[in-house]
Amino acid sequence: MLLKDRICIVTGGSSGIGRGIALEFAREGARVAVVDRQETPLRGKYHETETTTPTVSEIEKLGADGLFLHADVADEAQVAHVIQQTVEHFGGLDVLVNNAGIHIPGGAQELSIAEWDRVVGINLRGVFVATKLAIPHLKQSKYGRIIQIASVHAYGGGAGPAYAPAKAAVVNMVRDTALEIGQFGITVNAICPGYIETAIQDYLTPEQVEEALEKTALSRFGLPRDIGRAAVFFASDDAEWVTGASLLVDGGFAAGV
Ligand SMILES: NC(=O)c1ccc[n+]([C@@H]2O[C@H](COP(=O)([O-])OP(=O)(O)OC[C@H]3O[C@@H](n4cnc5c(N)ncnc54)[C@H](O)[C@@H]3O)[C@@H](O)[C@H]2O)c1
């Protein structure tokens, strides 16, 4: 087991990619706090149509320890509270995965300013807040790791004026944070997923789904597990000298851009 007894937080862990990460961590022996604004998994139009069980039930079926904690990552008081609850429940913190994110479709003329604030508030500010509040605890760990879930859209336009810039900022924030916290032996890296089979794709038309699939070199969408395995790598001892990096896990989508 690559993560035996490591204490991990996965935000947005009830559904989709976060759920995939939480389950792969559990498979590797980690103790996982699932932080989400809802415990019931999202069910999508195209994907995850049958997913119903809470992530913690699935973690326990794998023989690992799980804990559900309710929080909206846009609210710093709630984030501070769940980090504290994790530390008290499990006795520390080794790995933070900032995965919670949303997408609101629309260009600069459609997206309201409140919607822009909401996307950036969760996808960028939320990542900063959890990172800032977790660092004092990660400093106490011998295995401190931060993993930020960005996107292939960090590297190009076309995903709207809030989502893509927020993800690009996360990629650059990883470099900045790496320089700051390397002295404490904490690593920080980003994973940039391509199109993954989750409910976040509900805003796409069937034609757009087909087009994204055609642009994916490996001819299938990713599964939450594909991102989960990359996250296991960054969280494990195998990645102890990797920091400030961003890894595309996109089935070759960006290779053609
Ligand atoms: N699925 C993809 O194709 C894809 C591609 C690239 C990047 N991503 C990124 O991966 C991450 C996960 O996406 P997903 O596809 O699993 O999405 P999803 O919508 O399937 O799941 C997101 C989860 O996060 C939770 N969440 C959303 N906002 C929250 C908040 N403010 N506070 C707490 N929890 C919150 C939701 O309740 C849900 O459980 C996001 O950051 C997303 O931008 C996804």
PDBQT file of the ligand as one rigid body, heavy atoms in Angstrom, charges set to zero:
ROOT
HETATM    1  N1  LIG A 301     -14.759  16.269 -15.287  1.00  0.00    +0.000 N 
HETATM    2  C1  LIG A 301     -13.955  16.902 -16.096  1.00  0.00    +0.000 C 
HETATM    3  O1  LIG A 301     -14.029  16.715 -17.317  1.00  0.00    +0.000 OA
HETATM    4  C2  LIG A 301     -12.913  17.849 -15.541  1.00  0.00    +0.000 A 
HETATM    5  C3  LIG A 301     -11.885  18.251 -16.397  1.00  0.00    +0.000 A 
HETATM    6  C4  LIG A 301     -10.903  19.107 -15.909  1.00  0.00    +0.000 A 
HETATM    7  C5  LIG A 301     -10.944  19.543 -14.606  1.00  0.00    +0.000 A 
HETATM    8  N2  LIG A 301     -11.959  19.143 -13.788  1.00  0.00    +0.000 N 
HETATM    9  C6  LIG A 301     -11.934  19.635 -12.406  1.00  0.00    +0.000 C 
HETATM   10  O2  LIG A 301     -11.996  18.553 -11.509  1.00  0.00    +0.000 OA
HETATM   11  C7  LIG A 301     -12.632  18.952 -10.303  1.00  0.00    +0.000 C 
HETATM   12  C8  LIG A 301     -13.756  17.995  -9.989  1.00  0.00    +0.000 C 
HETATM   13  O3  LIG A 301     -14.686  18.048 -11.041  1.00  0.00    +0.000 OA
HETATM   14  P1  LIG A 301     -15.754  16.908 -11.321  1.00  0.00    +0.000 P 
HETATM   15  O4  LIG A 301     -15.804  16.724 -12.776  1.00  0.00    +0.000 OA
HETATM   16  O5  LIG A 301     -15.535  15.769 -10.427  1.00  0.00    +0.000 OA
HETATM   17  O6  LIG A 301     -17.079  17.703 -10.873  1.00  0.00    +0.000 OA
HETATM   18  P2  LIG A 301     -18.451  17.176 -10.261  1.00  0.00    +0.000 P 
HETATM   19  O7  LIG A 301     -19.400  18.285 -10.496  1.00  0.00    +0.000 OA
HETATM   20  O8  LIG A 301     -18.781  15.811 -10.747  1.00  0.00    +0.000 OA
HETATM   21  O9  LIG A 301     -18.130  17.049  -8.694  1.00  0.00    +0.000 OA
HETATM   22  C9  LIG A 301     -17.738  18.178  -7.961  1.00  0.00    +0.000 C 
HETATM   23  C10 LIG A 301     -17.904  17.898  -6.479  1.00  0.00    +0.000 C 
HETATM   24  O10 LIG A 301     -17.481  19.070  -5.797  1.00  0.00    +0.000 OA
HETATM   25  C11 LIG A 301     -18.490  19.497  -4.895  1.00  0.00    +0.000 C 
HETATM   26  N3  LIG A 301     -18.437  20.942  -4.789  1.00  0.00    +0.000 N 
HETATM   27  C12 LIG A 301     -18.691  21.851  -5.762  1.00  0.00    +0.000 A 
HETATM   28  N4  LIG A 301     -18.580  23.090  -5.267  1.00  0.00    +0.000 NA
HETATM   29  C13 LIG A 301     -18.247  22.964  -3.956  1.00  0.00    +0.000 A 
HETATM   30  C14 LIG A 301     -18.006  23.873  -2.906  1.00  0.00    +0.000 A 
HETATM   31  N5  LIG A 301     -18.126  25.191  -3.096  1.00  0.00    +0.000 N 
HETATM   32  N6  LIG A 301     -17.672  23.402  -1.692  1.00  0.00    +0.000 NA
HETATM   33  C15 LIG A 301     -17.582  22.065  -1.465  1.00  0.00    +0.000 A 
HETATM   34  N7  LIG A 301     -17.816  21.136  -2.415  1.00  0.00    +0.000 NA
HETATM   35  C16 LIG A 301     -18.146  21.585  -3.642  1.00  0.00    +0.000 A 
HETATM   36  C17 LIG A 301     -19.794  18.997  -5.508  1.00  0.00    +0.000 C 
HETATM   37  O11 LIG A 301     -20.828  18.874  -4.524  1.00  0.00    +0.000 OA
HETATM   38  C18 LIG A 301     -19.361  17.653  -6.079  1.00  0.00    +0.000 C 
HETATM   39  O12 LIG A 301     -19.450  16.633  -5.108  1.00  0.00    +0.000 OA
HETATM   40  C19 LIG A 301     -13.087  20.385 -10.524  1.00  0.00    +0.000 C 
HETATM   41  O13 LIG A 301     -12.140  21.262  -9.960  1.00  0.00    +0.000 OA
HETATM   42  C20 LIG A 301     -13.107  20.509 -12.036  1.00  0.00    +0.000 C 
HETATM   43  O14 LIG A 301     -12.935  21.828 -12.461  1.00  0.00    +0.000 OA
HETATM   44  C21 LIG A 301     -12.945  18.313 -14.220  1.00  0.00    +0.000 A 
ENDROOT
TORSDOF 0
